[in-house]
Amino acid sequence: MRELIMTHSEYVQLYETERKKALRNAVKLLGGGYQADAEDCVQEAFTIVWKKRERITNPAGYLHKVLYRVCKKLLELSQPYDLCGTTEQTMKRAGIR
């Protein structure tokens, strides 16, 4: 029976195969003008994957779920408090974004 703990080499392989895709997804979620923030979100997502490697059975899938949450959190924190939780679509309709 295979150990569920991701090895260092498996993590490096995940990073090499998924980093570009993760960065593209982060840029899409955050917007094109936020390249540095997108890179920070990708790095944070990979860090979370490494820290939780003992419980992950689908590393690539988990990485992208975490990345989505990290990007959404950043978007919420970058807007006024009274808009937190407001969807992007609602803000666009209201002329806020």
Disulfide bonds with the S-S distance in Angstrom:
none
